[in-house]
Amino acid sequence: MYQTPKFRKSSYSATANDCVEVADFPRGAAVRDSKHPALGHIAFPASEWHAFLSNVKAGRL
């Protein structure tokens, strides 16, 4: 059964007008533009999501 993702504002979003929302999945995460949520989201497998977060935290992105 498909469950609707529960999105939250990313801590990396600068202002309320410039938001990226993130939802956790059992095996990864998804991101979407909060200004256009009806356009859908992009899902990432856990390995790719963790690699992305590691690079952001290290200042490489």
C-alpha positions as CSV (number, residue, x, y, z in Angstrom):
1,M,0.0,0.0,0.0
2,Y,1.3,3.4,-1.0
3,Q,1.5,5.9,1.9
4,T,1.6,9.7,1.2
5,P,5.0,11.1,2.2
6,K,5.1,13.5,5.1
7,F,7.2,16.4,3.9
8,R,9.0,18.9,6.2
9,K,10.9,22.1,5.4
10,S,14.6,21.4,4.9
11,S,16.9,23.1,7.4
12,Y,19.0,24.3,4.4
13,S,16.1,26.4,3.1
14,A,17.0,30.1,3.4
15,T,13.6,31.7,3.8
16,A,9.9,30.8,3.7
17,N,9.9,31.8,0.0
18,D,12.8,29.6,-1.0
19,C,11.9,26.1,0.4
20,V,12.9,22.6,-0.3
21,E,10.9,20.0,1.5
22,V,12.2,16.6,2.5
23,A,10.3,13.4,3.3
24,D,11.9,10.3,4.8
25,F,11.2,6.9,3.2
26,P,12.0,3.5,4.7
27,R,14.8,3.1,2.1
28,G,15.7,6.7,1.2
29,A,14.2,10.1,1.0
30,A,12.3,12.4,-1.4
31,V,12.5,16.2,-2.1
32,R,10.1,18.6,-3.6
33,D,9.6,22.3,-4.2
34,S,7.3,23.7,-1.5
35,K,6.0,26.3,-4.0
36,H,4.8,23.6,-6.4
37,P,4.0,20.5,-4.4
38,A,1.5,19.2,-6.9
39,L,4.3,18.8,-9.4
40,G,5.5,15.8,-7.4
41,H,8.8,14.8,-5.8
42,I,12.1,13.2,-6.6
43,A,12.9,10.0,-4.6
44,F,16.4,8.9,-3.8
45,P,17.6,5.5,-2.6
46,A,19.2,5.6,0.9
47,S,22.8,5.2,-0.5
48,E,22.4,8.2,-2.8
49,W,20.7,10.3,-0.1
50,H,23.4,9.6,2.5
51,A,26.1,10.4,0.0
52,F,24.4,13.7,-0.8
53,L,24.1,14.6,2.9
54,S,27.7,13.7,3.6
55,N,28.9,16.0,0.8
56,V,26.7,18.9,2.0
57,K,27.9,18.5,5.5
58,A,31.5,18.4,4.3
59,G,31.0,21.6,2.4
60,R,31.6,20.0,-1.0
61,L,28.2,21.0,-2.3
